[in-house]
Amino acid sequence: MNENKIAPELLLMANTQPELTQDEFSAQFSPLGAVADTTAKPERVIVFIECDEQADFSDLAGEGIRVNEDSGTVRTAFLPVNKLQVLSDWPGVNYIAPTRKLNFLMDRAADAVRLPQLRQPSNLSGKGVIIGIIDSGIDPRHPAFKRRVLRIWDQTLTGPGVLEGRYGIELTGRMKEVSRDTVGHGTHVAGIAAGKDGVFGGIAPKAKLIIVKSDLNDGHIADAVRYIFRIASELDRPAVINMSFGSHFGPHDGSDYLSSKIRRTQWAGEDYLLCGR
């Protein structure tokens, strides 16, 4: 066994593994990405392998070692603990490190941006405000958005469109469930902006939402901006739009066509500005 190529945590695991019960192992090594097993002792862990770009691990399958990529200088693998010596001695392997269990941290986000300090004197919660999300859609059935998604313009579905563009379909009521966020990005973004949850709450949990599921063509994005502000104007509500995407095309000084179009968007005689990126 080439111990210079093995992270200390894995060495400790290999040296003590025969003496550990499953409960003891879980308590000590659960942050290391151990795979749950129903036997008395743990059998394998998930590891990172730092290796040569073209290192060949195909023959390791017979040893029960499953490397998840055919090329690359850092790869992931399932490794039986008792095969650590085999992997460390394999040609092209430079280092083996354990993976670690990460945690969801949205429960700490509010404190990190000092949201409680803002709310205490101001009592701001997003009530009366519309947040427009142009993204991959939303899961309208998610309890964090219950009764707060006013409408969805799904630009990717076939339909009669809206005033701003004769394509896609506008959905309200139960029909909102026809639109699906198959990517998850839009739902994630909406949760940060306005999710209502006791643990993973968003910034403005009482705001209403107007969602545009877009194909991210910048012409369609310009139409989506006009759509959201028109609906907000009709409802006589202030509105802000979040667009969490971008590209490397064109200038980045606000002179591109999309930025110019947004600056010129007007409803009810008022100028609306885009907020959030």
SEFI-588851 format. One record per residue: x, y, z of N, C-alpha, C, O in turn. Coordinates in pm, whole numbers, padded with zeros to 5 digits, always signed. Last residue first. Example, Ala and Ser with C-alpha at 12.3 -4.5 7.8 and 13.67 -1.06 7.14 Angstrom:
+01285-00225+00708+01367-00106+00714+01290+00003+00787+01341+00114+00804;+01319-00569+00780+01230-00450+00780+01320-00330+00780+01424-00332+00846;
This chain:
-02957+03987-01070-02888+03924-01182-02866+03778-01152-02809+03706-01233;-03167+04267-00987-03124+04129-00968-03058+04075-01093-03095+04109-01205;-03402+04463-01160-03321+04443-01041-03286+04295-01029-03368+04209-01059;-03483+04695-01411-03456+04556-01378-03368+04551-01253-03271+04626-01242;-03725+04952-01378-03586+04908-01388-03573+04764-01347-03644+04716-01257;-03969+05136-01549-03938+05026-01459-03795+04983-01483-03749+04978-01597;-04126+05448-01568-04011+05368-01606-03990+05258-01502-03993+05285-01381;-04472+05505-01640-04360+05498-01547-04248+05414-01604-04272+05320-01679;-04698+05496-01793-04623+05621-01791-04504+05620-01698-04441+05724-01678;-04787+05237-01784-04860+05339-01708-04779+05466-01693-04790+05536-01592;-04466+05119-01853-04608+05089-01837-04669+05198-01750-04608+05243-01653;-04181+05062-02058-04264+05153-01979-04406+05099-01970-04459+05041-02064;-03854+04993-02144-03983+04934-02110-04060+05028-02018-04010+05068-01913;-03601+05079-02188-03708+05153-02255-03847+05098-02224-03947+05150-02274;-03439+04901-02060-03440+05040-02013-03556+05119-02072-03602+05216-02012;-03483+04676-02219-03532+04678-02081-03541+04822-02030-03638+04859-01965;-03351+04748-02453-03495+04723-02455-03554+04731-02315-03662+04787-02296;-03087+04759-02365-03152+04881-02416-03303+04866-02415-03375+04960-02380;-03046+04492-02299-03038+04595-02195-03107+04723-02238-03178+04787-02160;-03077+04380-02558-03165+04341-02448-03164+04445-02338-03270+04484-02289;-02871+04502-02711-03012+04525-02743-03106+04489-02628-03203+04561-02603;-02607+04654-02514-02663+04548-02597-02813+04569-02613-02874+04645-02538;-02508+04838-02338-02548+04889-02469-02603+04780-02561-02642+04810-02674;-02405+04752-02099-02543+04798-02100-02591+04849-02235-02703+04899-02245;-02158+04647-02129-02164+04783-02076-02306+04839-02079-02325+04960-02064;-02064+04426-02258-02113+04411-02122-02119+04547-02053-02089+04559-01934;-02136+04330-02601-02076+04417-02499-02137+04389-02361-02248+04337-02350;-02153+03977-02708-02175+04120-02715-02108+04200-02605-02032+04145-02525;-02172+03686-02498-02190+03753-02626-02203+03904-02610-02258+03953-02511;-02161+03534-02280-02038+03607-02310-02050+03682-02443-01952+03736-02494;-02450+03552-02061-02372+03495-02171-02244+03576-02187-02223+03675-02117;-02692+03453-01807-02610+03548-01882-02538+03478-01995-02562+03360-02022;-02917+03451-01525-02850+03386-01637-02769+03492-01710-02778+03610-01676;-03152+03520-01355-03026+03460-01310-02962+03380-01424-02955+03257-01418;-03343+03777-01320-03297+03697-01432-03159+03643-01397-03059+03715-01408;-03623+03913-01158-03495+03844-01142-03466+03762-01267-03551+03687-01315;-03789+04221-01124-03766+04100-01202-03628+04044-01173-03529+04118-01163;-04053+04375-00943-03910+04360-00965-03890+04229-01038-03966+04134-01016;-04323+04608-00901-04267+04481-00946-04116+04489-00962-04059+04595-00990;-04622+04728-00744-04481+04745-00779-04421+04609-00813-04465+04506-00761;-04949+04700-00890-04851+04654-00792-04710+04692-00836-04681+04689-00956;-05180+04706-01049-05140+04821-00969-05047+04780-00855-05065+04821-00740;-05240+04519-01230-05275+04487-01092-05241+04599-00995-05269+04591-00876;-05130+04638-01453-05273+04612-01451-05324+04582-01310-05437+04615-01275;-04860+04630-01376-04928+04759-01392-05080+04742-01387-05150+04821-01325;-04813+04356-01383-04799+04429-01257-04870+04563-01263-04933+04604-01165;-04849+04311-01657-04940+04249-01561-04933+04321-01427-05036+04344-01363;-04630+04465-01754-04768+04497-01793-04867+04439-01693-04958+04508-01648;-04411+04339-01642-04443+04475-01598-04582+04518-01642-04646+04598-01574;-04426+04090-01777-04434+04097-01631-04473+04237-01585-04558+04251-01497;-04398+04171-02050-04516+04099-02001-04532+04114-01851-04640+04146-01803;-04144+04283-02064-04262+04367-02091-04389+04302-02037-04476+04371-01985;-03996+04052-02006-03987+04170-01919-04110+04259-01939-04171+04304-01842;-04061+03891-02224-04101+03850-02090-04096+03966-01993-04183+03979-01906;-03939+04020-02438-04085+04011-02435-04134+03978-02294-04236+04030-02249;-03675+03974-02362-03724+04112-02370-03875+04114-02367-03935+04200-02302;-03675+03697-02391-03655+03754-02258-03704+03898-02255-03768+03941-02159;-03696+03675-02664-03808+03629-02583-03797+03680-02439-03898+03705-02374;-03444+03771-02730-03562+03840-02779-03685+03802-02698-03768+03887-02667;-03277+03583-02614-03283+03715-02553-03396+03801-02608-03441+03893-02540;-03393+03267-02523-03362+03353-02637-03377+03496-02590-03480+03531-02532;-03485+03115-02312-03367+03199-02290-03314+03265-02418-03201+03313-02419;-03724+02999-02316-03618+02923-02383-03486+03000-02380-03387+02956-02438;-03891+03041-01996-03836+03089-02122-03739+02991-02184-03679+02908-02114;-04159+03096-01806-04069+02986-01843-04020+03016-01983-04098+03016-02078;-04219+03347-01593-04206+03322-01736-04108+03207-01754-03990+03218-01722;-04438+03422-01329-04331+03338-01380-04334+03333-01533-04441+03318-01593;-04498+03623-01064-04532+03605-01205-04413+03536-01268-04300+03585-01261;-04597+03610-00725-04503+03573-00830-04569+03570-00967-04681+03522-00984;-04607+03816-00429-04671+03737-00532-04574+03716-00647-04480+03793-00665;-04446+03803-00107-04461+03858-00241-04539+03762-00330-04538+03641-00308;-04387+03698+00135-04527+03737+00112-04549+03801-00024-04659+03847-00054;-04114+03645+00153-04208+03533+00156-04354+03568+00136-04438+03479+00122;-03844+03743+00041-03974+03813+00042-04087+03710+00041-04150+03690-00063;-03631+03562+00072-03617+03701+00117-03752+03769+00132-03772+03846+00227;-03736+03232+00187-03673+03328+00098-03675+03468+00154-03715+03491+00268;-03666+02960+00421-03745+03070+00366-03665+03164+00279-03544+03177+00293;-03619+02705+00537-03548+02750+00417-03625+02862+00348-03645+02857+00226;-03794+02694+00764-03650+02671+00776-03575+02734+00659-03478+02808+00680;-04056+02758+00696-04008+02788+00831-03859+02775+00849-03801+02836+00938;-04112+02926+00392-04082+02802+00460-04021+02836+00596-03943+02931+00608;-04167+03056+00096-04223+03067+00231-04208+02933+00300-04281+02837+00272;-03955+03216-00139-04005+03094-00079-04055+03117+00063-03992+03189+00141;-03851+03429-00287-03982+03444-00223-04037+03316-00161-04156+03310-00132;-03581+03396-00370-03646+03527-00374-03768+03535-00285-03788+03634-00215;-03530+03126-00335-03442+03224-00273-03512+03359-00264-03503+03429-00163;-03738+03020-00492-03732+02991-00350-03643+03090-00276-03677+03133-00165;-03671+03105-00746-03793+03157-00685-03794+03134-00535-03845+03216-00459;-03441+02947-00782-03430+03093-00778-03552+03155-00711-03539+03246-00629;-03562+02691-00785-03458+02725-00687-03447+02877-00670-03445+02928-00558;-03724+02714-01007-03785+02689-00876-03688+02725-00765-03727+02782-00664;-03527+02745-01206-03625+02851-01180-03692+02836-01045-03713+02935-00975;-03389+02498-01194-03320+02624-01166-03418+02734-01131-03396+02810-01036;-03525+02274-01276-03518+02302-01133-03457+02435-01098-03471+02482-00985;-03589+02151-01521-03449+02179-01488-03432+02200-01337-03336+02151-01278;-03858+02137-01553-03784+02011-01562-03636+02027-01530-03566+01928-01514;-04119+02272-01445-03978+02311-01437-03896+02184-01436-03868+02128-01330;-04410+02280-01646-04321+02207-01555-04179+02265-01560-04128+02301-01666;-04747+02364-01685-04608+02405-01705-04521+02336-01601-04554+02335-01483;-04980+02273-01576-04941+02221-01707-04794+02252-01735-04725+02174-01802;-05036+02414-01351-04965+02288-01332-04927+02221-01464-04851+02125-01465;-05195+02622-01429-05052+02650-01407-04971+02521-01396-04852+02520-01427;-05454+02542-01425-05381+02520-01550-05232+02552-01534-05152+02512-01619;-05568+02630-01193-05514+02494-01195-05432+02466-01319-05348+02375-01319;-05477+02972-01257-05553+02872-01185-05486+02735-01185-05363+02725-01179;-05322+03019-01583-05368+03066-01453-05445+02952-01385-05473+02849-01446;-05091+03075-01843-05161+02979-01759-05199+03041-01625-05117+03109-01562;-05033+03145-02178-05047+03201-02043-05136+03109-01962-05244+03070-02007;-04801+03006-02407-04936+03008-02351-04933+03065-02209-04843+03036-02131;-04627+03063-02722-04640+03017-02584-04783+03025-02536-04875+03047-02615;-04684+03366-02906-04627+03233-02894-04635+03193-02748-04647+03278-02660;-04698+03647-02977-04798+03547-03013-04737+03407-03018-04738+03340-03121;-04623+03876-02726-04569+03782-02824-04669+03671-02851-04719+03608-02758;-04757+04050-02561-04616+04079-02591-04556+03985-02694-04447+04012-02745;-05008+03935-02526-04997+04061-02597-04854+04089-02642-04832+04146-02749;-04938+03583-02581-04989+03695-02502-04972+03822-02583-04926+03818-02698;-05022+03259-02724-04932+03364-02678-05001+03469-02594-05111+03446-02542;-05160+03037-02805-05191+03164-02871-05101+03279-02828-05105+03386-02889;-04916+02763-02816-05038+02829-02775-05055+02964-02842-04974+03001-02928;-04686+02529-02705-04759+02581-02819-04890+02642-02773-04966+02579-02698;-04432+02624-02466-04547+02545-02508-04615+02610-02629-04602+02730-02651;-04240+02804-02394-04195+02682-02462-04309+02595-02510-04287+02501-02586;-04333+03008-02243-04296+03040-02381-04257+02916-02461-04244+02923-02583;-04570+03033-02025-04476+02930-02068-04448+02953-02216-04530+02921-02302;-04640+03248-01789-04634+03248-01935-04527+03147-01973-04407+03172-01955;-04843+03209-01512-04721+03163-01579-04737+03183-01728-04837+03141-01787;-04964+03389-01225-04978+03332-01359-04841+03296-01413-04738+03345-01367;-04927+03397-00946-05045+03457-01009-05070+03400-01147-05183+03366-01182;-04843+03215-00683-04807+03225-00825-04930+03273-00900-05027+03198-00916;-04953+03183-00435-04883+03309-00461-04831+03321-00604-04782+03427-00642;-05055+02943-00337-05149+03053-00367-05079+03185-00396-05142+03291-00383;-04742+02841-00226-04885+02814-00222-04968+02942-00236-04954+03036-00158;-04473+02811-00238-04533+02915-00323-04686+02907-00323-04750+02962-00412;-04401+02602-00080-04335+02730-00052-04395+02844-00133-04372+02961-00102;-04525+02375-00185-04592+02448-00076-04527+02582-00042-04591+02667+00018;-04543+02345-00536-04456+02345-00418-04520+02428-00306-04565+02539-00331;-04684+02366-00763-04745+02287-00657-04661+02287-00529-04704+02235-00426;-04535+02495-00953-04642+02572-00888-04710+02496-00774-04785+02554-00697;-04216+02505-01002-04308+02400-00960-04422+02468-00886-04408+02498-00767;-04124+02702-01288-04142+02685-01144-04228+02562-01120-04305+02521-01207;-03883+02807-01537-04016+02777-01489-04021+02768-01338-03933+02819-01269;-03631+02886-01589-03671+02756-01643-03809+02714-01598-03849+02599-01617;-03702+03235-01613-03608+03126-01587-03659+02998-01653-03722+03002-01758;-03788+03518-01460-03770+03466-01596-03663+03360-01588-03547+03389-01559;-04005+03622-01224-03893+03531-01242-03892+03484-01387-03986+03418-01432;-04112+03903-01048-04114+03831-01174-03989+03747-01185-03879+03795-01159;-04288+03977-00768-04155+03936-00814-04173+03856-00942-04241+03754-00944;-04484+04237-00648-04475+04126-00742-04329+04102-00777-04256+04195-00811;-04600+04328-00322-04502+04339-00431-04510+04216-00521-04538+04106-00475;-04756+04284-00104-04801+04386-00198-04711+04403-00319-04740+04482-00409;-04485+04187+00097-04631+04197+00084-04668+04313-00008-04618+04425+00007;-04222+04170+00152-04262+04152+00013-04411+04164-00009-04458+04151-00122;-04167+04236+00407-04181+04093+00379-04213+04065+00233-04230+03949+00194;-04060+04461+00657-04074+04431+00515-04076+04280+00493-03998+04206+00552;-04028+04578+00904-04139+04483+00887-04163+04449+00740-04274+04413+00703;-03827+04752+00987-03905+04787+00868-04030+04702+00849-04126+04746+00787;-03689+04659+01211-03746+04795+01214-03843+04823+01100-03932+04907+01113;-03666+04378+01130-03706+04419+01265-03760+04562+01269-03867+04585+01325;-03568+04344+00874-03711+04327+00898-03756+04383+01033-03869+04428+01048;-03293+04384+00895-03373+04469+00807-03520+04464+00844-03589+04566+00845;-03217+04184+01068-03192+04323+01108-03272+04421+01022-03312+04528+01069;-03286+03955+00916-03360+03987+01039-03341+04131+01084-03434+04194+01133;-03093+03977+00701-03235+03999+00677-03313+04027+00806-03399+04115+00806;-02816+03949+00668-02871+04039+00772-03018+04074+00749-03061+04187+00774;-02720+03755+00515-02744+03883+00446-02811+03985+00539-02857+04090+00495;-02707+03552+00706-02585+03593+00637-02601+03728+00568-02506+03806+00562;-02971+03508+00780-02880+03571+00877-02756+03625+00807-02704+03730+00844;-03057+03389+00541-03121+03510+00591-03031+03583+00690-03018+03706+00685;-02898+03155+00518-02884+03265+00423-02942+03395+00476-02882+03501+00458;-02934+02934+00667-02845+03036+00724-02837+03161+00636-02777+03260+00676;-03090+02770+00522-03143+02807+00652-03057+02914+00719-03100+02977+00815;-02939+02707+00304-03035+02816+00288-03097+02858+00421-03151+02968+00433;-02760+02501+00307-02730+02615+00393-02829+02730+00378-02807+02839+00432;-02723+02151+00310-02801+02265+00263-02782+02380+00360-02786+02361+00482;-02390+02011+00309-02517+02043+00376-02589+02155+00304-02527+02243+00244;-02195+01721+00210-02222+01864+00221-02360+01887+00280-02438+01793+00298;-01976+01470+00293-02118+01503+00287-02135+01653+00308-02095+01707+00411;-01693+01408+00087-01752+01453+00214-01898+01491+00194-01936+01541+00087;-01460+01160-00030-01560+01265-00052-01623+01299+00083-01606+01226+00181;-01112+01108+00037-01253+01078+00059-01341+01193+00015-01301+01309+00020;-00858+01060-00214-00916+01139-00104-01063+01103-00087-01131+01071-00184;-00557+00962-00342-00695+00918-00319-00748+00992-00196-00689+00985-00088;-00322+01037-00599-00373+01060-00463-00519+01013-00458-00593+01024-00555;-00229+00928-00838-00143+01019-00764-00190+01040-00620-00108+01057-00529;-00223+00659-01060-00290+00716-00942-00190+00803-00865-00081+00757-00830;-00075+00539-01257-00142+00664-01289-00213+00730-01173-00258+00844-01184;-00125+00201-01158-00053+00300-01241-00136+00423-01271-00254+00412-01307;-00214+00135-00815-00249+00128-00957-00174+00236-01038-00159+00349-00991;-00182+00142-00547-00069+00089-00624-00094+00091-00774-00007+00052-00852;-00429+00228-00459-00312+00315-00436-00190+00270-00515-00104+00351-00548;-00594+00012-00526-00608+00139-00597-00485+00227-00580-00442+00293-00674;-00501-00186-00348-00502-00210-00492-00506-00079-00568-00432-00060-00664;-00547-00068-00098-00411-00096-00141-00403-00116-00292-00310-00068-00356;-00825-00062-00091-00751+00063-00092-00607+00042-00139-00552+00125-00211;-00997-00266-00065-00924-00259-00192-00844-00130-00203-00800-00092-00312;-01147-00247+00161-01039-00346+00163-00961-00351+00031-00869-00432+00017;-01342-00063+00088-01236-00023+00179-01119-00120+00176-01003-00079+00188;-01430-00026-00248-01436-00113-00130-01317-00081-00040-01204-00072-00087;-01525+00272-00391-01407+00196-00351-01438+00106-00231-01468+00157-00124;-01639+00444-00664-01681+00365-00551-01567+00270-00517-01518+00196-00603;-01511+00766-00768-01515+00620-00774-01580+00563-00649-01577+00625-00543;-01426+01043-00982-01492+00986-00865-01500+00835-00881-01497+00783-00993;-01121+01215-01075-01238+01132-01104-01300+01082-00973-01235+01080-00869;-00910+01434-01225-00979+01408-01098-01107+01333-01132-01190+01381-01209;-00821+01432-01484-00719+01425-01378-00779+01412-01239-00706+01382-01144;-00966+01226-01742-00968+01339-01649-00867+01320-01537-00833+01208-01501;-01174+00943-01838-01061+01034-01853-01074+01148-01754-01178+01166-01690;-01392+00791-01770-01286+00727-01847-01163+00815-01866-01058+00765-01906;-01551+00773-01448-01515+00845-01569-01398+00776-01637-01316+00711-01572;-01595+00626-01218-01712+00676-01290-01681+00754-01417-01772+00798-01487;-01479+00312-01118-01441+00450-01149-01543+00506-01246-01575+00442-01346;-01524+00078-00887-01595+00136-01002-01559+00283-01017-01602+00367-00938;-01390-00214-00776-01367-00070-00777-01431-00012-00903-01395-00051-01014;-01396-00486-00785-01509-00419-00721-01494-00269-00712-01574-00202-00647;-01206-00599-00933-01174-00582-00790-01288-00516-00714-01278-00494-00593;-01303-00580-01186-01297-00712-01125-01263-00710-00978-01288-00806-00906;-01257-00314-01239-01395-00358-01215-01398-00496-01149-01485-00524-01066;-01004-00254-01312-01033-00256-01169-01174-00303-01137-01207-00329-01021;-00969-00227-01581-00944-00360-01524-00975-00369-01375-00972-00477-01318;-01009+00045-01625-01112-00050-01666-01093-00187-01604-01191-00257-01576;-00855+00262-01579-00899+00188-01461-00997+00076-01496-01061+00020-01408;-00592+00438-01707-00691+00336-01743-00726+00253-01620-00642+00183-01563;-00524+00783-01745-00509+00660-01665-00624+00566-01694-00740+00608-01705;-00503+01025-01878-00550+00907-01951-00531+00777-01874-00524+00670-01935;-00415+01204-01674-00529+01235-01761-00588+01111-01827-00710+01094-01830;-00341+01054-01357-00299+01099-01489-00422+01113-01579-00521+01042-01562;-00535+01167-01068-00464+01070-01150-00414+01133-01280-00442+01249-01309;-00713+01153-00778-00628+01241-00857-00533+01151-00935-00460+01070-00878;-01026+01046-00705-00895+00995-00746-00825+01103-00827-00873+01141-00935;-01249+01059-00434-01190+01129-00547-01055+01064-00577-00979+01031-00486;-01489+00805-00333-01361+00876-00324-01336+00960-00449-01395+00936-00555;-01714+00647-00121-01699+00723-00244-01572+00807-00231-01551+00872-00128;-01668+00315+00013-01683+00459+00027-01672+00522-00112-01627+00458-00207;-01785-00001+00143-01723+00085+00043-01752+00231+00071-01846+00266+00142;-01871-00141+00373-01796-00209+00270-01725-00114+00174-01615-00145+00128;-01918-00153+00730-01922-00079+00603-01832-00146+00501-01728-00202+00536;-02066-00441+00890-01957-00345+00877-01966-00275+00741-02017-00334+00646;-02297-00591+00877-02249-00548+01007-02142-00440+00998-02129-00357+01087;-02509-00470+00606-02424-00568+00673-02368-00508+00801-02388-00390+00830;-02639-00272+00470-02715-00341+00574-02633-00446+00646-02683-00508+00740;-02508+00053+00407-02506-00091+00383-02579-00159+00497-02579-00109+00610;-02444+00362+00246-02515+00285+00347-02519+00138+00309-02531+00104+00191;-02125+00481+00174-02248+00427+00117-02314+00338+00221-02250+00249+00277;-01979+00781+00296-01990+00637+00302-02125+00592+00245-02227+00658+00266;-01889+01046+00294-01962+00995+00179-01975+00844+00180-01982+00784+00073;-01776+01137+00524-01686+01097+00417-01758+01033+00299-01694+00973+00213;-01942+01189+00736-01907+01302+00649-01824+01261+00529-01802+01343+00439;-01952+00930+00862-02062+00973+00775-02028+01095+00691-02082+01106+00581;-01758+00835+01038-01720+00858+00901-01834+00901+00809-01813+00908+00687;-01857+00807+01301-01724+00862+01279-01699+00907+01135-01628+01005+01111;-02116+00705+01280-02092+00820+01368-01959+00887+01335-01948+01010+01340;-02077+00486+01114-02160+00598+01069-02133+00722+01150-02127+00833+01095;-01920+00321+01283-01866+00372+01156-01944+00494+01110-01885+00595+01070;-02100+00267+01485-01977+00339+01517-01915+00398+01391-01864+00511+01392;-02293+00126+01340-02329+00251+01408-02205+00334+01440-02206+00456+01423;-02147-00098+01251-02205-00006+01153-02238+00128+01218-02214+00233+01159;-01843-00129+01448-01978-00168+01412-02032-00067+01312-01971+00038+01290;-01496-00180+01377-01610-00090+01395-01741-00160+01366-01752-00239+01273;-01278-00331+01319-01316-00326+01460-01441-00243+01484-01489-00235+01597;-01219-00308+01050-01264-00438+01100-01315-00434+01243-01387-00525+01285;-01142-00023+01032-01269-00073+00983-01310-00211+01037-01427-00229+01070;-00899+00081+01094-00992+00056+01205-01119-00013+01161-01196-00058+01245;-00760+00109+00855-00694+00046+00968-00789+00008+01079-00764-00088+01153;-00935+00246+00688-00890+00112+00650-00832+00037+00769-00851-00083+00782;-00964+00488+00828-01080+00405+00802-01038+00260+00772-01096+00165+00824;-00705+00585+00817-00766+00555+00947-00884+00462+00930-00903+00368+01008;-00685+00620+00542-00595+00528+00611-00652+00487+00746-00648+00370+00784;-00877+00816+00504-00897+00684+00445-00807+00579+00509-00847+00464+00528;-00762+01030+00642-00893+00979+00685-00918+00839+00630-00973+00753+00699;-00521+01082+00499-00517+01024+00634-00650+00965+00680-00652+00863+00749;-00525+00976+00156-00561+01075+00257-00564+01009+00395-00606+00894+00407;-00254+00829-00012-00384+00808+00052-00408+00914+00159-00322+00939+00243;-00002+00817-00106-00105+00851-00203-00246+00846-00142-00345+00859-00214;+00158+00726+00090+00177+00865+00049+00069+00912-00048+00052+01031-00070;+00108+00456+00110+00038+00545+00203+00054+00691+00168-00026+00774+00211;+00061+00215-00093+00137+00339-00101+00067+00446-00017-00021+00517-00065;+00085-00120+00000+00000+00000+00000+00088+00124+00000+00179+00137+00082;
